[in-house]
Amino acid sequence: MAQRPPERTNTKLRMIRAAADLFHKQGVHLTTPEEVVKAAGTTMNQFYHHFANKRGLVHEVLQTYYDAIKDADGPVNSVNYEISTWRDLEKWFLAHIKLQKRFQMKRGCPFGTVGNELIEQEGAVREDLGRIFELVKTKLVAFFATEKKEKRLAENASAGLLADFCIATIQGAMLVGKVRKDSQPVEATVRETLAHLKGYRRVDD
């Protein structure tokens, strides 16, 4: 497969990064292509060369999040989703708090913010977000399933339910933290969540 010219790739990537930051800061609906172009230092001609419209840009941003989580790397990745130990799981939760603190508790989860704006007509965006959350769940499930297989987790523990619990808890905690502009409720929720999860452990690491 032929490689894209570096200049073109960098132009597109700059717009994706700029859009991801603006979506995270003020949401998708309030962000215009003109703002993205200005933040990226590009032009509208370049925008429409790479994206058919704003919806296409949203898809590319969410796809970039997906790829970053899948490959544990990427231009918009700030949380490590590779979890193989309980310490890794704790770091996963704490990374979300660190992310919020970096923005003075004025932002929530990057793709969770997009999800909070969903309306009925945005089927494609919903599908993209669904893929992201399913991927995150898959990584969490893999950890809990391994713990159960190795008999380090209680027999009645459901890897799928525990993964959903982790995702729903951190998403809700970050929303509360953003609304209150306070990290304490997020930190307290994470502590309680980890204590609850560790209640399913049979033995310590």
Backbone bond lengths (Angstrom), bond angles and torsions (degrees), N, CA, C in turn:
res aa  C-N    CA-C-N  psi(-1)  N-CA   C-N-CA  omega(-1)  CA-C   N-CA-C  phi
1 M - - - 1.466 - - 1.525 109.12 -
2 A 1.303 117.14 132.64 1.462 121.62 -178.56 1.524 110.24 -68.71
3 Q 1.325 116.40 140.24 1.462 121.82 178.36 1.523 109.84 -79.04
4 R 1.344 116.01 143.07 1.458 119.57 174.99 1.521 109.31 -71.01
5 P 1.309 117.11 146.11 1.468 118.92 174.42 1.518 109.48 -58.04
6 P 1.347 118.82 135.16 1.464 121.79 -176.48 1.514 113.58 -53.51
7 E 1.340 117.71 -40.13 1.465 120.48 -176.81 1.523 111.18 -62.55
8 R 1.347 116.68 -42.72 1.465 120.31 179.95 1.518 110.40 -66.45
9 T 1.336 116.30 -42.99 1.455 120.04 -179.92 1.520 110.73 -61.84
10 N 1.326 116.92 -44.24 1.450 120.44 -179.16 1.527 111.92 -64.89
11 T 1.326 116.73 -35.99 1.462 120.51 178.16 1.523 110.41 -63.10
12 K 1.306 116.58 -46.41 1.461 120.50 179.17 1.520 110.76 -64.63
13 L 1.325 116.46 -43.04 1.454 120.61 -178.84 1.521 111.13 -64.38
14 R 1.330 117.18 -38.42 1.465 120.07 177.65 1.523 110.62 -61.37
15 M 1.307 117.04 -40.09 1.463 119.77 179.47 1.524 111.26 -69.93
16 I 1.317 117.18 -37.68 1.465 120.07 177.52 1.522 110.37 -64.45
17 R 1.332 116.32 -43.98 1.468 119.94 178.33 1.517 111.47 -63.44
18 A 1.320 116.58 -43.95 1.464 120.54 179.94 1.522 110.60 -63.29
19 A 1.328 116.17 -43.40 1.461 120.62 179.63 1.526 110.93 -64.68
20 A 1.337 117.02 -42.84 1.461 120.44 179.39 1.523 110.61 -58.92
21 D 1.327 116.53 -42.05 1.464 120.52 179.40 1.525 111.42 -66.93
22 L 1.321 117.23 -43.16 1.465 120.50 179.57 1.517 111.52 -67.57
23 F 1.330 117.66 -41.09 1.467 120.43 177.39 1.522 109.75 -60.86
24 H 1.318 115.82 -41.38 1.462 120.84 -179.42 1.521 110.92 -66.89
25 K 1.315 116.02 -36.75 1.466 121.13 -176.12 1.526 112.61 -77.55
26 Q 1.348 116.92 -47.31 1.463 119.48 -171.29 1.526 114.33 -128.61
27 G 1.318 116.93 0.52 1.462 120.09 178.30 1.520 111.97 93.13
28 V 1.304 115.17 163.90 1.466 121.56 -178.52 1.523 111.47 -70.96
29 H 1.320 116.80 -45.34 1.461 120.25 -172.04 1.523 112.94 -64.86
30 L 1.335 116.99 -29.01 1.463 119.68 -179.33 1.526 112.89 -90.23
31 T 1.308 116.52 -6.18 1.465 120.42 -178.00 1.523 110.62 -95.02
32 T 1.312 117.08 128.34 1.462 121.75 179.67 1.529 110.34 -105.72
33 P 1.331 117.56 155.61 1.472 120.36 175.27 1.529 111.73 -56.02
34 E 1.329 116.43 -35.37 1.468 119.90 179.52 1.530 111.07 -61.94
35 E 1.335 116.71 -39.74 1.461 119.95 178.16 1.523 111.11 -66.34
36 V 1.317 115.67 -39.35 1.463 119.99 179.31 1.523 110.33 -62.78
37 V 1.320 115.58 -46.42 1.464 121.38 -179.46 1.534 110.52 -60.66
38 K 1.325 116.42 -44.11 1.460 120.67 -179.73 1.525 110.60 -63.33
39 A 1.341 116.70 -44.76 1.460 120.82 -178.79 1.531 111.64 -66.71
40 A 1.337 116.27 -32.53 1.460 120.93 -177.92 1.521 112.86 -85.55
41 G 1.330 116.85 -13.84 1.455 120.19 -177.30 1.517 112.04 71.14
42 T 1.326 115.58 36.07 1.471 120.78 -179.82 1.526 108.90 -120.69
43 T 1.325 117.11 -164.17 1.462 121.33 -178.15 1.525 110.25 -125.67
44 M 1.330 115.89 164.44 1.456 119.88 177.77 1.526 110.66 -65.67
45 N 1.312 116.81 -33.69 1.467 118.83 176.28 1.521 110.90 -61.10
46 Q 1.323 116.08 -41.78 1.461 119.88 177.71 1.524 111.01 -67.10
47 F 1.340 116.28 -36.59 1.460 120.06 177.85 1.522 110.09 -58.25
48 Y 1.328 116.57 -51.94 1.463 120.06 -175.79 1.523 112.39 -76.57
49 H 1.324 116.93 -11.72 1.459 119.64 171.98 1.533 109.92 -71.73
50 H 1.339 116.19 -36.11 1.462 121.09 -175.52 1.527 113.70 -97.82
51 F 1.328 117.36 -26.46 1.462 120.53 -175.33 1.532 109.31 -132.09
52 A 1.309 116.47 135.39 1.462 120.07 179.80 1.525 111.27 -66.63
53 N 1.331 115.33 -35.06 1.467 121.22 -178.18 1.528 108.20 -167.35
54 K 1.305 116.47 -174.54 1.459 121.11 -179.29 1.524 110.91 -62.98
55 R 1.317 116.59 -38.09 1.463 119.82 179.23 1.523 110.86 -60.84
56 G 1.332 115.82 -38.05 1.455 120.17 176.93 1.519 111.82 -64.10
57 L 1.330 116.13 -36.74 1.465 120.96 177.10 1.526 110.39 -65.77
58 V 1.320 116.94 -43.77 1.468 120.56 178.80 1.526 109.93 -58.35
59 H 1.328 115.84 -44.07 1.467 120.14 178.34 1.525 110.75 -59.42
60 E 1.331 116.87 -44.23 1.465 120.62 -178.47 1.531 110.98 -64.96
61 V 1.321 117.51 -39.37 1.460 120.71 178.24 1.525 110.06 -63.34
62 L 1.323 116.85 -47.10 1.463 120.16 -179.63 1.523 111.34 -66.61
63 Q 1.330 116.77 -35.37 1.458 120.02 176.45 1.528 110.47 -64.98
64 T 1.323 116.23 -36.16 1.460 120.45 178.05 1.521 110.85 -66.18
65 Y 1.344 116.96 -40.50 1.466 120.33 174.20 1.528 109.92 -59.83
66 Y 1.319 116.01 -45.94 1.467 120.94 -179.09 1.525 110.70 -58.20
67 D 1.320 116.33 -49.38 1.462 120.99 -178.74 1.520 111.41 -63.23
68 A 1.340 116.97 -38.56 1.465 120.92 -179.69 1.523 110.91 -64.97
69 I 1.326 116.81 -39.69 1.463 120.77 178.64 1.529 110.22 -70.19
70 K 1.322 116.39 -42.22 1.468 121.38 -178.33 1.513 111.26 -64.79
71 D 1.325 116.73 -42.19 1.469 121.23 -174.74 1.522 113.39 -97.01
72 A 1.335 116.65 1.06 1.471 121.48 -178.80 1.522 111.85 56.97
73 D 1.326 116.08 34.53 1.454 120.90 -179.66 1.523 107.35 -165.36
74 G 1.304 115.96 163.82 1.451 118.25 175.28 1.510 112.95 143.66
75 P 1.331 116.81 167.32 1.464 121.45 -174.04 1.517 114.69 -74.20
76 V 1.323 118.41 -12.72 1.464 119.22 -179.14 1.523 111.68 -123.30
77 N 1.322 117.18 13.56 1.459 120.73 -176.07 1.523 110.70 -91.09
78 S 1.328 117.72 125.36 1.463 121.08 178.25 1.526 111.63 -128.26
79 V 1.329 117.42 2.07 1.456 122.70 179.81 1.522 108.25 -128.61
80 N 1.332 116.25 133.27 1.464 120.67 178.27 1.527 109.53 -85.66
81 Y 1.326 116.50 119.00 1.457 121.59 -178.09 1.523 112.84 -100.33
82 E 1.335 116.95 7.83 1.457 120.88 177.02 1.529 108.15 -87.54
83 I 1.313 116.74 105.38 1.465 121.80 -172.99 1.528 109.77 -120.53
84 S 1.317 115.74 117.35 1.465 119.88 179.18 1.525 112.58 -129.13
85 T 1.347 117.09 -8.39 1.468 121.36 178.02 1.521 108.98 -136.99
86 W 1.322 115.81 167.43 1.456 120.00 176.94 1.523 110.73 -65.73
87 R 1.316 115.56 -30.99 1.461 118.86 176.34 1.523 110.55 -66.00
88 D 1.333 116.36 -38.83 1.459 120.11 175.96 1.522 110.70 -61.88
89 L 1.327 116.37 -40.69 1.467 120.28 179.66 1.524 110.23 -63.54
90 E 1.326 115.81 -42.80 1.469 119.56 177.78 1.525 110.46 -62.04
91 K 1.336 117.21 -42.51 1.455 121.08 178.34 1.525 111.43 -62.99
92 W 1.331 116.35 -34.97 1.471 120.99 178.61 1.531 109.96 -61.61
93 F 1.313 116.36 -46.38 1.468 119.91 177.45 1.534 110.86 -63.91
94 L 1.322 116.50 -46.89 1.458 120.31 -176.56 1.518 112.73 -65.58
95 A 1.333 116.85 -29.65 1.464 120.35 178.47 1.519 111.29 -63.28
96 H 1.329 117.41 -32.76 1.462 120.36 177.50 1.535 110.86 -67.57
97 I 1.329 115.51 -38.90 1.461 119.46 177.34 1.525 110.24 -66.26
98 K 1.323 115.61 -42.83 1.466 120.40 178.70 1.526 110.41 -60.09
99 L 1.321 116.38 -40.36 1.462 121.09 178.46 1.523 110.51 -60.86
100 Q 1.327 116.55 -46.82 1.466 119.32 -179.84 1.524 111.78 -64.30
101 K 1.315 116.23 -41.10 1.461 119.14 -180.00 1.524 111.51 -63.36
102 R 1.332 115.68 -32.65 1.470 119.11 179.41 1.518 110.83 -61.17
103 F 1.329 116.46 -27.99 1.463 121.26 179.85 1.530 111.66 -108.13
104 Q 1.350 115.87 26.78 1.470 122.12 177.34 1.534 112.30 54.02
105 M 1.323 115.97 34.75 1.471 122.83 176.36 1.530 112.38 62.86
106 K 1.330 117.08 21.85 1.461 120.45 179.92 1.525 112.55 -94.43
107 R 1.341 117.11 -3.44 1.462 121.11 -179.57 1.519 110.12 -131.09
108 G 1.329 115.29 156.61 1.451 120.44 176.14 1.515 110.29 -104.68
109 C 1.314 116.35 -147.53 1.461 121.33 175.63 1.528 108.26 -71.80
110 P 1.337 119.50 135.81 1.471 120.86 -177.46 1.513 114.14 -55.39
111 F 1.328 117.73 -51.15 1.465 117.74 -179.44 1.525 111.67 -85.26
112 G 1.330 116.80 -19.72 1.460 119.07 172.58 1.516 110.71 -66.57
113 T 1.332 116.56 -34.50 1.468 121.60 177.49 1.522 110.32 -61.80
114 V 1.325 116.64 -42.49 1.464 120.39 177.28 1.523 109.71 -63.50
115 G 1.325 116.59 -41.30 1.458 120.47 -179.90 1.511 113.07 -63.19
116 N 1.329 116.86 -34.30 1.463 120.54 -179.53 1.523 112.46 -66.48
117 E 1.340 116.37 -17.59 1.462 120.92 -178.53 1.526 112.91 -95.53
118 L 1.296 116.98 -4.95 1.464 119.79 -173.34 1.522 112.53 -56.44
119 I 1.317 114.50 137.83 1.454 120.95 170.81 1.527 107.88 -121.43
120 E 1.296 117.21 169.31 1.464 122.12 -172.35 1.524 112.86 -57.01
121 Q 1.336 117.58 -35.40 1.461 121.02 -174.33 1.534 113.29 -75.39
122 E 1.319 117.78 -12.60 1.462 120.13 -172.81 1.522 111.55 -91.32
123 G 1.326 115.79 61.31 1.452 121.12 -177.82 1.510 113.48 -63.98
124 A 1.330 117.04 -41.21 1.462 120.56 -178.35 1.526 110.98 -65.39
125 V 1.329 116.76 -42.30 1.465 120.81 178.65 1.525 109.56 -65.00
126 R 1.315 116.69 -41.38 1.462 120.94 178.62 1.534 110.49 -60.16
127 E 1.325 115.22 -40.62 1.462 119.73 179.45 1.527 111.35 -65.69
128 D 1.338 116.39 -42.83 1.463 120.11 178.19 1.531 111.08 -62.21
129 L 1.325 116.41 -44.21 1.455 120.13 178.63 1.521 111.31 -65.37
130 G 1.318 115.91 -37.80 1.460 120.25 177.91 1.517 111.58 -59.44
131 R 1.334 116.12 -39.98 1.461 120.65 178.75 1.531 110.73 -65.18
132 I 1.333 116.41 -39.13 1.464 120.23 179.59 1.519 110.75 -64.71
133 F 1.326 116.50 -50.45 1.459 119.42 -178.13 1.529 111.56 -65.56
134 E 1.326 116.80 -33.61 1.463 120.19 177.79 1.529 110.31 -67.50
135 L 1.333 116.78 -37.12 1.461 120.56 177.62 1.526 110.71 -66.12
136 V 1.332 116.53 -44.64 1.465 120.12 177.00 1.526 109.95 -59.42
137 K 1.322 115.83 -44.26 1.463 119.92 179.04 1.519 110.87 -61.09
138 T 1.323 116.93 -42.21 1.465 120.65 -179.54 1.516 111.47 -58.26
139 K 1.338 116.67 -41.72 1.466 120.30 -179.89 1.528 111.17 -67.63
140 L 1.317 117.05 -39.76 1.460 120.24 177.52 1.525 111.13 -68.51
141 V 1.322 116.38 -42.52 1.464 120.97 178.63 1.525 110.29 -58.79
142 A 1.317 117.10 -42.26 1.467 121.18 -179.21 1.528 110.47 -57.50
143 F 1.326 116.41 -42.07 1.467 119.95 178.98 1.521 111.14 -64.91
144 F 1.332 116.84 -52.27 1.463 119.92 -177.77 1.529 111.50 -64.06
145 A 1.327 117.10 -37.40 1.463 120.58 179.17 1.529 110.87 -64.64
146 T 1.315 116.90 -39.54 1.470 120.45 177.67 1.516 110.52 -65.36
147 E 1.332 116.34 -43.11 1.461 119.91 177.83 1.528 110.86 -59.71
148 K 1.317 116.53 -39.99 1.466 120.02 179.91 1.527 111.12 -70.24
149 K 1.318 116.26 -41.23 1.468 121.04 178.91 1.523 111.03 -60.97
150 E 1.331 115.66 -38.64 1.461 120.84 179.80 1.527 112.17 -83.53
151 K 1.337 115.14 7.88 1.468 122.20 177.10 1.527 112.71 61.62
152 R 1.328 114.75 31.95 1.465 119.71 174.14 1.529 111.19 -100.65
153 L 1.333 115.33 1.69 1.457 121.47 -179.34 1.523 108.67 -129.49
154 A 1.327 116.43 145.18 1.469 121.34 -177.88 1.518 111.55 -57.78
155 E 1.327 115.93 147.87 1.464 121.40 -178.48 1.522 112.35 -60.83
156 N 1.331 116.81 -32.67 1.470 119.99 -177.33 1.523 112.98 -83.38
157 A 1.326 117.32 1.92 1.465 120.71 179.66 1.528 110.11 -78.63
158 S 1.328 116.06 132.48 1.461 122.04 177.32 1.528 108.80 -103.04
159 A 1.325 117.32 117.23 1.461 120.97 -179.15 1.521 111.18 -58.48
160 G 1.339 116.99 -40.99 1.455 120.94 -179.53 1.514 112.58 -65.42
161 L 1.325 116.74 -43.80 1.459 120.41 -179.66 1.526 111.37 -68.19
162 L 1.320 116.95 -38.63 1.460 120.00 178.33 1.526 111.12 -65.56
163 A 1.331 116.64 -38.18 1.467 120.62 177.44 1.523 110.48 -64.65
164 D 1.320 117.13 -46.15 1.464 120.53 177.46 1.528 111.13 -60.49
165 F 1.315 115.46 -38.84 1.467 121.05 178.88 1.527 110.52 -61.19
166 C 1.327 116.78 -43.79 1.465 121.15 179.15 1.525 111.03 -61.01
167 I 1.331 115.62 -47.25 1.466 120.35 -176.97 1.527 111.21 -65.55
168 A 1.339 115.99 -48.64 1.462 119.53 -178.03 1.525 111.24 -63.98
169 T 1.320 116.07 -37.74 1.459 119.88 -178.31 1.520 111.75 -66.50
170 I 1.324 117.34 -48.53 1.469 118.95 -177.03 1.527 110.99 -69.73
171 Q 1.333 117.64 -35.02 1.459 119.67 177.75 1.531 110.60 -65.00
172 G 1.319 116.37 -45.02 1.464 119.94 179.01 1.508 112.35 -66.43
173 A 1.334 116.84 -40.53 1.463 121.05 -179.52 1.523 110.94 -64.05
174 M 1.343 116.11 -40.89 1.463 119.22 -179.96 1.523 111.55 -67.29
175 L 1.313 117.04 -34.74 1.461 120.00 177.44 1.528 110.48 -65.13
176 V 1.334 116.24 -44.18 1.462 120.03 177.80 1.528 110.30 -63.12
177 G 1.324 116.32 -42.20 1.463 120.07 179.09 1.518 112.16 -61.26
178 K 1.331 115.69 -39.53 1.465 120.41 178.53 1.525 110.87 -66.67
179 V 1.314 117.27 -44.43 1.467 121.14 -178.50 1.525 110.43 -63.60
180 R 1.319 116.23 -43.29 1.467 120.44 -177.73 1.533 112.70 -84.62
181 K 1.339 115.80 -13.14 1.469 121.32 -174.26 1.518 110.52 53.76
182 D 1.331 114.32 46.98 1.462 121.28 -174.72 1.530 108.28 -147.43
183 S 1.319 116.61 129.25 1.465 119.96 -179.21 1.524 112.86 -81.45
184 Q 1.328 118.05 -16.13 1.464 120.30 -174.18 1.532 113.58 -59.44
185 P 1.353 119.55 -45.48 1.466 117.12 179.48 1.522 112.68 -65.35
186 V 1.318 117.44 -30.57 1.464 120.91 178.07 1.522 109.60 -69.46
187 E 1.325 116.28 -45.83 1.462 120.63 -179.81 1.519 111.16 -64.08
188 A 1.340 116.77 -40.94 1.465 120.36 179.69 1.525 110.58 -65.56
189 T 1.332 116.32 -40.76 1.465 120.27 179.11 1.521 111.06 -63.77
190 V 1.330 116.62 -41.84 1.465 120.61 179.07 1.524 110.50 -63.31
191 R 1.327 117.82 -42.50 1.466 120.35 178.34 1.523 111.12 -60.40
192 E 1.339 116.58 -45.26 1.457 120.57 -179.61 1.532 111.29 -66.73
193 T 1.330 115.12 -37.44 1.464 119.65 179.77 1.518 110.86 -64.83
194 L 1.324 116.97 -46.48 1.462 120.52 179.31 1.529 111.38 -63.64
195 A 1.325 116.58 -38.54 1.465 119.87 178.24 1.528 110.09 -63.75
196 H 1.329 115.95 -41.48 1.472 119.83 178.63 1.524 110.85 -64.10
197 L 1.325 116.54 -46.41 1.462 120.64 -178.81 1.527 111.36 -62.68
198 K 1.332 116.67 -41.78 1.455 120.13 -178.60 1.523 111.88 -69.75
199 G 1.329 115.88 -14.88 1.460 119.58 174.87 1.519 111.95 -65.57
200 Y 1.333 117.28 -18.31 1.461 121.27 178.06 1.532 111.93 -87.44
201 R 1.328 117.58 -8.04 1.453 120.28 -176.81 1.537 110.47 -73.76
202 R 1.318 113.92 142.64 1.465 119.51 176.70 1.527 111.84 -88.46
203 V 1.343 115.15 -38.50 1.455 120.43 -179.67 1.513 108.89 -139.39
204 D 1.314 116.47 159.91 1.461 120.47 175.11 1.511 109.57 -78.34
205 D 1.388 114.35 156.76 1.458 118.92 175.07 1.529 110.22 -64.21
